[in-house]
Amino acid sequence: MIRHHLPEELLAEYAAGAAPEPLALFVASHLSMCDVCHDSSSDLEAVGGALLASLEPKKFLRMLSIQFCASLTNGQFRNPK
């Protein structure tokens, strides 16, 4: 029985797809064994999905392009070799 649960901030990062791969693997493993955290993560994914569904397509595409440009200026974009 699992007695320790993941912080909501970590579950939100995972649900948003923003967690680094090693951390996402850890969270996914935990979620497979912990019903409490699994339910919390599912709730967060539902909220995120509802927010995305409520956006107008033009606003959503603008938001994505702004985030992409910001990642370029922050040096997060790496050109594949």
Secondary structure, 3 states (H helix, E strand, C coil): CCCCCCCHHHHHHHHCCCCCHHHHHHHHHHHHHCHHHHHHHHHHHHHHHHHHHHCCHHHHHHHHHHHHHHHHHCCCCCCCC
